[in-house]
Amino acid sequence: MSWISFDGGSTLGHRGSEDGVILLDEEHTAGARVTLEKCDRVPFAITCGLYGNMAHTVFIGSEQEGLDTFRAIKTSLEELIAMWPEKDAPADQVSGFHAAISDFVQRF
């Protein structure tokens, strides 16, 4: 499991979901994505998600803070991926996963 450039890097320099120019766009092979955009209305935006479970956007004030947050989000998404429950997982495991997603959203 690892991070790779989303769609072979073809999205870089294009408009993203927050209508900014995409600076970084990476996808985890286990089903997550994180994108950093330089925007007009806000300085920077990071969108991220776990496919089928969560989508989240963070607005950032500076490029350095954006890069630092981008890296931190990737690490946190890896932690969520590691606990991603199987389809027939027990209810307490699914509950724990959803609680971890809530914690992630509050943190970022």
N, C-alpha and C positions, 0 to 999 in steps of 0.2 A: 504494500500500500504506500502510495506516495503522491506528492503534488506534481502536477504537470501544467504546462501552459495550456489554457483553455482553447480548444479548437485550433491548436497549432500556432497560437499567437495572432490569429487573423482578426481578433476583436480589438487589439491594441491600436490606439489612435482614433477609434470610432466612438460614436455616442453610446453611452450606457443607459441603464434603466433610470438613472437620476438626471439624464440629459447632460452629463459631463463627458469629458474625453477620458477614455479608459487608459490608465497608466499601467496597471497590473491586473491580470485576470488569470486566476489559477483554479484548477479543479483537482479534487482528490479522487483517486481511482476507486475509492469505496463509496462515493456519492455525495460530495460536498463541493461548494464553489465559493470563492471570495474574489471580489472585484473592487479595485480602488479607482475612483474617478476624480479628476480635477473639474470642478463645477463653476458655473457662473453665479448662481444664487447663493450658494454656500461654498466655502473654499474647497472642501474635499468631502466625498461620500464613499463609504464602504458598504457594499451590499454583500450579504453572505447567506448561505443556506445549506441545509441538509435535505437532499432530495426526498420529497414526500413527507417531510416532517416540520420544516421551519424555513422561513425567509425573514431576514432582518436587515435593517439599514441603520448605519451610524453616520452622523455628520461630524466632521473633524475640522479644526481651525487652522492647522498648518500642515505642510508637506511632511515634516519630520514626525509629527504626531500621527499622521496618516500611515506612514511607513511602519512606525512602532506598533500601532494598533492593528494594522494588517497582519504583522507577524504574530501578535498575541492572539488574534482571532483564529489564525491557522492552527496554533497550538491548542486552543480551546476546542476547536472543531475536531481535532484529532482525538481529544479526550472523549468527546461525545460519540465519535465513531467507534471507539473502543468499547463503549457500553451499549451501543445500538442493539436493541433486543431483536431476536429472531421473530419471525411471524407468529409462532405459537408460544412465545415466551410467557412465563407466569405474570400475573397481574402486577405483583410487587416490583418486578423487574421493569415492566413498561412504565409503571408509576414513577420509579426512580429515574428513568430516562427522561420523562416529561418534566420532572422536577429539575433535572440538570439543565434542560433546555431553558426553563424559566430563569434559572440562575444565570445562564449565559446571557440572556436578553437583558436582565437587570444589570449585569456587569458591563455590558457594551451598549 
